[in-house]
Amino acid sequence: MKKSAKKVVLAYSGGLDTSIIVPWLKETYGCEVIACVVDVGQDEDFKKVEKKAKASGASKVYIMDVRKQFVTDFVWPMIKAGGLYEGKYFMGTSIARPIIAKTQVDIAMKEGADAVCHGATGKGNDQVRFELTYKALAPHLKVIAPWREWDIKSRTEAMDYAGTHGIPVVATKKKPYSEDDNLWHISHEGGILEDPANEATDDILSKITPPEKAPNKPEYVSIGFEKGIPVSVNGKKMDALDIVYKLNRIGGRNGIGFVDMVENRLVGIKSRGTYETPGGTILYSAHRELEEITLDRDTSHYKEIVAIKFAELIYNGMWFAPLREALQAFIDRTQERVTGDVRLKLYKGNIKVAGKTSPFSMYSEALATFEKEEVYNQKDAEGFINLFGLQLKIYNQIKRRK
Protein backbone atom coordinates (compact mmCIF):
# COMPACT_ATOMS: atom_id res chain seq x y z
CA MET A 1 0.00 0.00 0.00
CA LYS A 2 1.37 3.38 -1.02
CA LYS A 3 2.07 5.96 1.64
CA SER A 4 -0.07 9.10 1.75
CA ALA A 5 0.97 12.31 0.00
CA LYS A 6 -0.55 14.03 -3.01
CA LYS A 7 1.82 16.86 -3.87
CA VAL A 8 5.38 17.06 -2.53
CA VAL A 9 7.83 19.94 -2.82
CA LEU A 10 11.35 18.56 -2.80
CA ALA A 11 14.43 20.61 -1.90
CA TYR A 12 16.30 19.66 -5.06
CA SER A 13 19.99 20.15 -5.80
CA GLY A 14 20.57 17.82 -8.70
CA GLY A 15 23.10 15.84 -6.68
CA LEU A 16 23.06 12.11 -6.06
CA ASP A 17 20.57 12.02 -3.19
CA THR A 18 17.90 14.38 -4.50
CA SER A 19 18.21 12.99 -8.03
CA ILE A 20 17.12 9.52 -6.96
CA ILE A 21 14.50 10.88 -4.57
CA VAL A 22 12.25 12.09 -7.40
CA PRO A 23 11.52 8.62 -8.86
CA TRP A 24 11.51 7.10 -5.37
CA LEU A 25 8.78 9.51 -4.22
CA LYS A 26 6.65 8.73 -7.25
CA GLU A 27 7.09 4.98 -6.79
CA THR A 28 6.54 5.03 -3.03
CA TYR A 29 3.88 7.71 -2.61
CA GLY A 30 2.36 7.89 -6.07
CA CYS A 31 2.50 11.66 -5.70
CA GLU A 32 3.25 14.67 -7.82
CA VAL A 33 6.78 15.95 -7.21
CA ILE A 34 7.72 19.62 -7.55
CA ALA A 35 11.44 20.36 -7.45
CA CYS A 36 12.52 23.50 -5.62
CA VAL A 37 16.05 24.54 -6.55
CA VAL A 38 17.33 27.33 -4.31
CA ASP A 39 20.22 29.36 -5.68
CA VAL A 40 22.45 30.32 -2.77
CA GLY A 41 25.46 30.80 -5.02
CA GLN A 42 26.42 27.22 -5.76
CA ASP A 43 28.48 26.68 -8.91
CA GLU A 44 25.76 25.11 -10.99
CA ASP A 45 24.20 25.16 -14.45
CA PHE A 46 20.60 25.62 -13.38
CA LYS A 47 19.21 24.93 -16.84
CA LYS A 48 20.83 21.50 -16.70
CA VAL A 49 19.54 20.98 -13.17
CA GLU A 50 16.02 21.88 -14.28
CA LYS A 51 16.27 19.52 -17.25
CA LYS A 52 17.56 16.74 -15.03
CA ALA A 53 14.77 17.21 -12.49
CA LYS A 54 12.10 17.00 -15.18
CA ALA A 55 13.79 13.97 -16.77
CA SER A 56 13.73 12.31 -13.35
CA GLY A 57 9.98 12.83 -13.10
CA ALA A 58 9.38 16.24 -11.52
CA SER A 59 6.17 17.88 -12.78
CA LYS A 60 7.47 21.39 -12.20
CA VAL A 61 10.78 22.99 -11.29
CA TYR A 62 11.27 26.28 -9.44
CA ILE A 63 14.67 27.99 -9.67
CA MET A 64 14.78 30.56 -6.86
CA ASP A 65 17.64 33.07 -6.69
CA VAL A 66 17.93 34.09 -3.03
CA ARG A 67 21.62 34.96 -3.01
CA LYS A 68 21.27 38.58 -1.93
CA GLN A 69 18.85 37.75 0.86
CA PHE A 70 21.12 34.90 1.91
CA VAL A 71 24.00 37.30 2.43
CA THR A 72 22.17 40.28 3.94
CA ASP A 73 19.69 38.43 6.18
CA PHE A 74 21.72 35.39 7.20
CA VAL A 75 25.46 35.72 6.53
CA TRP A 76 25.86 39.33 7.69
CA PRO A 77 24.16 38.68 11.07
CA MET A 78 26.44 35.66 11.51
CA ILE A 79 29.53 37.77 10.84
CA LYS A 80 28.37 40.42 13.31
CA ALA A 81 27.98 37.68 15.90
CA GLY A 82 31.45 36.35 15.16
CA GLY A 83 30.33 32.81 15.86
CA LEU A 84 32.44 29.84 14.77
CA TYR A 85 31.22 26.34 15.55
CA GLU A 86 33.80 24.68 17.80
CA GLY A 87 36.17 27.53 17.05
CA LYS A 88 36.83 26.49 13.44
CA TYR A 89 33.75 25.97 11.28
CA PHE A 90 32.36 29.00 9.41
CA MET A 91 28.99 27.19 9.09
CA GLY A 92 28.53 27.58 5.35
CA THR A 93 26.13 24.66 5.18
CA SER A 94 24.41 25.43 8.48
CA ILE A 95 23.57 29.05 7.63
CA ALA A 96 22.21 28.17 4.18
CA ARG A 97 19.70 25.56 5.33
CA PRO A 98 17.14 27.89 6.95
CA ILE A 99 16.76 30.06 3.84
CA ILE A 100 16.60 26.99 1.58
CA ALA A 101 13.92 25.42 3.76
CA LYS A 102 12.05 28.72 4.03
CA THR A 103 12.00 29.09 0.25
CA GLN A 104 10.80 25.50 -0.05
CA VAL A 105 7.96 26.21 2.37
CA ASP A 106 6.99 29.32 0.40
CA ILE A 107 6.69 27.22 -2.77
CA ALA A 108 4.72 24.54 -0.94
CA MET A 109 2.23 27.15 0.27
CA LYS A 110 1.96 28.64 -3.21
CA GLU A 111 1.38 25.24 -4.83
CA GLY A 112 -1.02 23.96 -2.19
CA ALA A 113 1.27 21.02 -1.44
CA ASP A 114 0.60 18.75 1.48
CA ALA A 115 4.20 17.63 2.03
CA VAL A 116 7.82 18.71 1.81
CA CYS A 117 10.85 16.50 1.34
CA HIS A 118 14.61 16.80 1.80
CA GLY A 119 17.57 14.60 0.94
CA ALA A 120 19.45 14.81 4.23
CA THR A 121 20.63 11.56 5.77
CA GLY A 122 19.47 10.20 9.10
CA LYS A 123 22.99 10.51 10.49
CA GLY A 124 23.57 14.19 9.83
CA ASN A 125 22.64 17.67 11.00
CA ASP A 126 20.79 18.84 7.89
CA GLN A 127 17.70 16.76 8.62
CA VAL A 128 17.33 18.75 11.84
CA ARG A 129 17.95 22.10 10.15
CA PHE A 130 15.39 21.47 7.43
CA GLU A 131 12.73 20.08 9.69
CA LEU A 132 13.02 22.67 12.45
CA THR A 133 12.45 25.34 9.82
CA TYR A 134 9.40 23.44 8.53
CA LYS A 135 8.07 23.23 12.08
CA ALA A 136 8.62 26.92 12.68
CA LEU A 137 7.05 28.13 9.43
CA ALA A 138 4.53 25.48 8.34
CA PRO A 139 3.98 22.78 10.97
CA HIS A 140 0.94 21.41 9.10
CA LEU A 141 3.05 20.08 6.23
CA LYS A 142 3.95 16.41 6.19
CA VAL A 143 7.72 15.83 6.20
CA ILE A 144 9.22 13.07 4.07
CA ALA A 145 12.84 12.08 4.77
CA PRO A 146 13.74 9.25 2.35
CA TRP A 147 17.01 8.34 4.07
CA ARG A 148 14.96 7.41 7.14
CA GLU A 149 12.47 5.39 5.09
CA TRP A 150 13.99 3.63 2.10
CA ASP A 151 16.14 0.50 1.94
CA ILE A 152 19.17 2.29 0.48
CA LYS A 153 21.88 2.18 3.14
CA SER A 154 24.94 3.74 1.51
CA ARG A 155 26.12 6.14 -1.17
CA THR A 156 27.28 3.14 -3.20
CA GLU A 157 23.74 1.71 -3.17
CA ALA A 158 22.40 5.16 -4.04
CA MET A 159 24.67 5.27 -7.09
CA ASP A 160 23.48 1.80 -8.07
CA TYR A 161 19.84 2.96 -7.77
CA ALA A 162 20.63 5.96 -9.97
CA GLY A 163 22.19 3.66 -12.55
CA THR A 164 19.17 1.38 -12.75
CA HIS A 165 16.90 4.42 -13.21
CA GLY A 166 19.09 6.04 -15.86
CA ILE A 167 19.98 9.06 -13.70
CA PRO A 168 23.48 10.49 -14.29
CA VAL A 169 25.34 11.59 -11.16
CA VAL A 170 28.59 13.47 -10.58
CA ALA A 171 29.74 11.34 -7.64
CA THR A 172 31.62 8.17 -8.54
CA LYS A 173 32.80 5.18 -6.56
CA LYS A 174 36.39 6.39 -7.05
CA LYS A 175 35.63 9.92 -5.81
CA PRO A 176 32.54 9.59 -3.59
CA TYR A 177 32.80 12.93 -1.79
CA SER A 178 29.64 14.49 -0.47
CA GLU A 179 29.94 18.20 -1.21
CA ASP A 180 27.79 21.20 -0.37
CA ASP A 181 28.52 24.35 -2.33
CA ASN A 182 27.26 27.91 -2.01
CA LEU A 183 28.65 31.43 -2.29
CA TRP A 184 29.99 31.26 1.28
CA HIS A 185 31.84 27.94 1.20
CA ILE A 186 32.15 24.41 -0.11
CA SER A 187 32.32 21.37 2.13
CA HIS A 188 33.81 17.95 1.43
CA GLU A 189 32.96 14.78 3.34
CA GLY A 190 33.22 11.04 2.72
CA GLY A 191 35.74 8.95 0.82
CA ILE A 192 39.26 8.99 2.23
CA LEU A 193 38.24 11.84 4.56
CA GLU A 194 36.27 9.42 6.72
CA ASP A 195 39.56 8.29 8.30
CA PRO A 196 41.06 11.20 10.28
CA ALA A 197 44.47 9.57 9.82
CA ASN A 198 44.35 10.42 6.11
CA GLU A 199 45.62 13.79 4.96
CA ALA A 200 43.20 15.75 2.80
CA THR A 201 44.63 15.89 -0.71
CA ASP A 202 44.69 18.98 -2.93
CA ASP A 203 42.42 17.35 -5.53
CA ILE A 204 39.36 18.13 -3.41
CA LEU A 205 39.97 21.90 -3.54
CA SER A 206 37.76 23.96 -5.82
CA LYS A 207 37.60 27.47 -4.33
CA ILE A 208 41.14 27.98 -3.08
CA THR A 209 44.65 27.47 -4.40
CA PRO A 210 46.79 25.14 -2.28
CA PRO A 211 48.90 27.47 -0.10
CA GLU A 212 52.13 25.94 -1.45
CA LYS A 213 51.07 26.98 -4.96
CA ALA A 214 49.78 30.43 -3.99
CA PRO A 215 51.73 33.54 -5.16
CA ASN A 216 55.13 34.13 -3.57
CA LYS A 217 54.24 37.79 -3.07
CA PRO A 218 51.78 38.88 -0.36
CA GLU A 219 48.57 40.67 -1.31
CA TYR A 220 46.98 43.44 0.75
CA VAL A 221 43.23 43.93 1.02
CA SER A 222 41.24 46.59 2.88
CA ILE A 223 37.71 45.96 4.20
CA GLY A 224 35.36 48.76 5.24
CA PHE A 225 32.57 48.21 7.77
CA GLU A 226 29.55 50.21 8.90
CA LYS A 227 27.92 49.04 12.12
CA GLY A 228 29.52 45.62 11.73
CA ILE A 229 28.41 45.15 8.13
CA PRO A 230 30.99 44.96 5.29
CA VAL A 231 30.43 47.80 2.84
CA SER A 232 33.64 48.20 0.83
CA VAL A 233 36.72 46.43 -0.49
CA ASN A 234 39.93 48.34 -1.16
CA GLY A 235 38.09 51.63 -0.66
CA LYS A 236 35.37 50.89 -3.20
CA LYS A 237 31.76 50.73 -2.01
CA MET A 238 30.14 47.49 -3.12
CA ASP A 239 26.89 45.62 -2.58
CA ALA A 240 26.77 42.50 -0.45
CA LEU A 241 27.06 39.94 -3.23
CA ASP A 242 29.95 41.70 -4.96
CA ILE A 243 31.86 41.89 -1.68
CA VAL A 244 31.61 38.15 -1.06
CA TYR A 245 32.45 37.22 -4.65
CA LYS A 246 35.43 39.59 -4.80
CA LEU A 247 36.86 38.38 -1.50
CA ASN A 248 36.35 34.78 -2.58
CA ARG A 249 38.57 35.47 -5.58
CA ILE A 250 41.18 37.34 -3.54
CA GLY A 251 41.23 34.79 -0.75
CA GLY A 252 41.07 31.86 -3.13
CA ARG A 253 44.16 32.78 -5.11
CA ASN A 254 46.11 33.31 -1.86
CA GLY A 255 45.17 29.95 -0.35
CA ILE A 256 43.02 31.48 2.38
CA GLY A 257 40.22 29.65 4.16
CA PHE A 258 40.86 25.89 4.31
CA VAL A 259 39.61 24.10 7.43
CA ASP A 260 40.02 20.42 8.26
CA MET A 261 38.21 19.31 11.39
CA VAL A 262 36.44 16.52 13.24
CA GLU A 263 33.27 18.15 14.49
CA ASN A 264 30.62 17.04 16.93
CA ARG A 265 27.36 16.62 15.07
CA LEU A 266 24.11 17.42 16.81
CA VAL A 267 23.03 13.77 16.58
CA GLY A 268 26.05 12.70 18.62
CA ILE A 269 28.36 11.44 15.87
CA LYS A 270 31.83 12.82 15.30
CA SER A 271 32.31 13.69 11.63
CA ARG A 272 35.44 14.63 9.69
CA GLY A 273 34.95 17.33 7.09
CA THR A 274 37.01 19.82 5.14
CA TYR A 275 35.81 23.28 4.22
CA GLU A 276 36.87 26.08 1.89
CA THR A 277 35.70 29.55 2.97
CA PRO A 278 38.08 32.08 1.37
CA GLY A 279 36.03 35.30 1.49
CA GLY A 280 34.38 34.41 4.77
CA THR A 281 37.71 33.83 6.48
CA ILE A 282 38.88 37.28 5.38
CA LEU A 283 35.66 38.94 6.57
CA TYR A 284 35.72 37.22 9.97
CA SER A 285 39.35 38.22 10.47
CA ALA A 286 38.74 41.84 9.50
CA HIS A 287 35.60 42.13 11.64
CA ARG A 288 37.36 40.69 14.68
CA GLU A 289 40.25 43.13 14.26
CA LEU A 290 37.86 46.09 14.07
CA GLU A 291 36.02 44.99 17.21
CA GLU A 292 39.33 45.00 19.09
CA ILE A 293 39.49 48.78 18.88
CA THR A 294 35.77 49.65 19.01
CA LEU A 295 34.32 47.45 21.77
CA ASP A 296 34.92 48.01 25.47
CA ARG A 297 36.47 45.15 27.44
CA ASP A 298 33.36 43.85 29.22
CA THR A 299 31.19 43.92 26.08
CA SER A 300 33.94 42.24 24.05
CA HIS A 301 34.43 39.45 26.57
CA TYR A 302 30.72 38.83 27.03
CA LYS A 303 30.15 38.85 23.28
CA GLU A 304 32.62 35.96 23.02
CA ILE A 305 30.28 33.92 25.21
CA VAL A 306 27.27 34.95 23.16
CA ALA A 307 29.12 34.07 19.94
CA ILE A 308 29.59 30.47 21.06
CA LYS A 309 25.87 30.07 21.79
CA PHE A 310 24.90 31.88 18.59
CA ALA A 311 27.05 29.50 16.56
CA GLU A 312 25.51 26.48 18.30
CA LEU A 313 22.01 27.74 17.49
CA ILE A 314 22.89 28.12 13.80
CA TYR A 315 24.63 24.76 13.67
CA ASN A 316 21.68 23.07 15.37
CA GLY A 317 19.11 24.53 12.98
CA MET A 318 17.57 26.97 15.46
CA TRP A 319 17.67 30.08 13.27
CA PHE A 320 13.98 30.83 13.81
CA ALA A 321 14.18 30.22 17.56
CA PRO A 322 13.33 33.07 19.97
CA LEU A 323 16.73 32.78 21.67
CA ARG A 324 18.56 33.37 18.37
CA GLU A 325 16.39 36.44 17.75
CA ALA A 326 17.01 37.73 21.27
CA LEU A 327 20.76 37.24 20.99
CA GLN A 328 20.65 38.99 17.63
CA ALA A 329 19.23 42.07 19.33
CA PHE A 330 22.15 42.08 21.76
CA ILE A 331 24.65 41.58 18.94
CA ASP A 332 23.15 44.38 16.84
CA ARG A 333 23.50 46.73 19.81
CA THR A 334 27.18 45.86 20.16
CA GLN A 335 27.78 46.69 16.50
CA GLU A 336 26.61 50.30 16.57
CA ARG A 337 30.20 51.58 16.67
CA VAL A 338 31.91 48.78 14.76
CA THR A 339 32.65 51.10 11.87
CA GLY A 340 36.00 51.60 10.19
CA ASP A 341 38.59 50.05 7.92
CA VAL A 342 40.87 47.06 8.35
CA ARG A 343 43.87 46.27 6.15
CA LEU A 344 45.00 42.66 5.93
CA LYS A 345 48.09 41.02 4.49
CA LEU A 346 47.41 37.69 2.76
CA TYR A 347 50.20 35.23 2.07
CA LYS A 348 50.05 31.51 1.29
CA GLY A 349 47.05 30.67 3.46
CA ASN A 350 47.88 33.11 6.26
CA ILE A 351 46.26 36.38 7.29
CA LYS A 352 48.10 39.14 9.14
CA VAL A 353 46.62 42.46 10.22
CA ALA A 354 48.36 45.40 8.52
CA GLY A 355 46.44 48.27 10.09
CA LYS A 356 43.00 49.32 11.34
CA THR A 357 41.22 52.61 11.92
CA SER A 358 37.83 53.70 13.23
CA PRO A 359 36.17 57.01 14.12
CA PHE A 360 34.98 55.20 17.25
CA SER A 361 38.31 53.66 18.21
CA MET A 362 38.80 53.33 21.96
CA TYR A 363 42.52 52.90 21.53
CA SER A 364 44.47 55.86 22.90
CA GLU A 365 48.12 56.10 21.99
CA ALA A 366 48.51 58.71 24.71
CA LEU A 367 47.41 56.19 27.33
CA ALA A 368 49.09 53.10 25.89
CA THR A 369 52.50 54.60 25.10
CA PHE A 370 55.65 53.53 26.93
CA GLU A 371 57.05 56.98 26.35
CA LYS A 372 56.56 59.97 28.64
CA GLU A 373 52.97 61.17 28.87
CA GLU A 374 50.85 63.40 31.12
CA VAL A 375 47.49 61.60 30.84
CA TYR A 376 47.90 58.66 33.18
CA ASN A 377 49.15 58.85 36.76
CA GLN A 378 50.82 55.52 37.41
CA LYS A 379 50.59 56.04 41.17
CA ASP A 380 46.80 55.61 40.88
CA ALA A 381 47.39 51.93 40.14
CA GLU A 382 48.42 51.26 43.75
CA GLY A 383 45.00 52.07 45.19
CA PHE A 384 43.27 50.18 42.39
CA ILE A 385 45.33 47.04 43.08
CA ASN A 386 44.65 47.29 46.83
CA LEU A 387 40.89 47.39 46.28
CA PHE A 388 40.83 44.89 43.40
CA GLY A 389 42.86 42.38 45.42
CA LEU A 390 41.11 42.90 48.77
CA GLN A 391 38.96 39.75 48.58
CA LEU A 392 41.98 37.71 47.48
CA LYS A 393 43.99 39.04 50.41
CA ILE A 394 41.27 38.28 52.99
CA TYR A 395 40.62 34.80 51.60
CA ASN A 396 44.27 33.75 51.78
CA GLN A 397 44.78 35.27 55.26
CA ILE A 398 41.92 33.10 56.58
CA LYS A 399 43.27 30.10 54.65
CA ARG A 400 46.69 30.45 56.29
CA ARG A 401 45.19 30.79 59.79
CA LYS A 402 43.33 27.53 59.35
Buried (B, 14 or more C-beta within 10 A) or exposed (E): EEEEBEBBBBBBBBBBBBBBBBBBBBEBBEBBBBBBBBBBBBEBEBEEBBEBBBEBBBBBBBBBBBBEBBBBBBBBBBBBBBBBBEEEBBBBBBBBBBBBBBBBBBBBBEBEBBBBBBBBBEEBBBBBBBBBBBBBBBEEBBBBBBBEEBEBEEBEEBBBBBEEBEBEBEBEEEEBBBBBBBBBBBBBBBBBBEEEEEEBEEEBBEBBBBBEEBEEEBBBBBBBBEEBBBBBBBEEEBEBBEBBBBBBEBBBBBBBBBBBBEBEBBEEEEBBBBBBBBBBBBBBBBBEBBBBBBBEEEBBEEBEEBBBBBBBBBBBBBBBBEEBEEBBEBBBEBBEBBBBBBBBBBBBBEBEBBEBEBEEBBEEEEEEEEEEEEEEEEEEEEEEEEEEEEEEEEEEEEEEEE
